[in-house]
Amino acid sequence: MSHRERYQKWEEVARKYKLDNSRIATFELTIQNTLKLLGNKKEGLALDVGCGFGHIDILLAQKTNFQIIAIDISDIALENAKKNIKEAGLEKRIKIEKGDVYNLSYPDNYFDVIFSFGYVSAASYQKVAKEVARVLKPGGLLILDYINHHCLYKTPSLFKKFRKYKRGELYPFNVKGIRKHFSSVGLSFVSKTRFNTYPPIFGKVIPFKLYIFFEKTIGRLFKKILARVILVCFEKN
Ligand SMILES: C[S@@+](CC[C@H](N)C(=O)[O-])C[C@H]1O[C@@H](n2cnc3c(N)ncnc32)[C@H](O)[C@@H]1O
């Protein structure tokens, strides 16, 4: 897919984007789990690859001391991210820039942490690992998410992905496959966690706190088969 085709695809996605309580719960849970994986590392320069409307950057800025550069390929996403960040009064902490993960405009060894979220995040794409690793400092962390393929809610999408594995278009999104993918560019696996176990339905009416309550109760017991997201953390050697 060319840069232009990628751009058009994601502009279309951004045009149709709707925020509901299910997504708000996902953002909250993404941050809670990211903070766990970060451990003591809560300051320095961070890059968010594929920031979308900036919701997660706002939470991250509120809960850490990172200076954040948030990039996206979509102009519509970036306009919305700018607006949301301004409303949150965080323009000094979060800088929005247009960028394509296939060709990052930053020097080598530049960021302390790189984040990328959104159920199969932009940093997880097949041919970008080397570029993402290039801009990360040695000892820096990469935290990104994938769809959990053991998740019952996601079974139909699995069959589509399986055909892509067979054709060699994707690497396997299980922990073994993800580890192998990043070890080839000098990133070592640190830890993983799974979340988003609540049923992703009735997002307009159910308060987001109820989804989080499900996550902390029933969801905890059935994480392996209900969690839709797997979040992984790597360190640059
Ligand atoms: C699934 S959305 C996730 C957005 C946000 N991180 C979130 O969790 O709400 C993926 C985002 O990555 C952006 N994206 C896709 N391909 C990209 C690329 N090659 N470079 C930079 N951003 C890209 C899309 O425009 C979109 O905003």
The ligand as an ORCA input file, in Angstrom:
! r2SCAN-3c Opt
* xyz 0 1
  C      -6.788      2.195     15.529
  S      -6.351      3.910     15.528
  C      -5.817      4.177     17.199
  C      -5.822      5.612     17.606
  C      -5.388      5.871     19.055
  N      -4.040      5.407     19.298
  C      -6.350      5.212     20.009
  O      -5.974      4.227     20.657
  O      -7.496      5.689     20.100
  C      -4.834      3.840     14.648
  C      -4.278      5.236     14.367
  O      -3.027      5.077     13.710
  C      -2.979      6.017     12.649
  N      -2.071      5.458     11.628
  C      -2.321      4.473     10.753
  N      -1.278      4.250      9.960
  C      -0.318      5.128     10.352
  C       0.983      5.399      9.891
  N       1.519      4.723      8.849
  N       1.702      6.335     10.525
  C       1.171      7.051     11.547
  N      -0.086      6.852     12.006
  C      -0.829      5.904     11.408
  C      -4.404      6.137     12.158
  O      -4.648      7.323     11.439
  C      -5.178      6.045     13.462
  O      -5.402      7.323     14.016
*
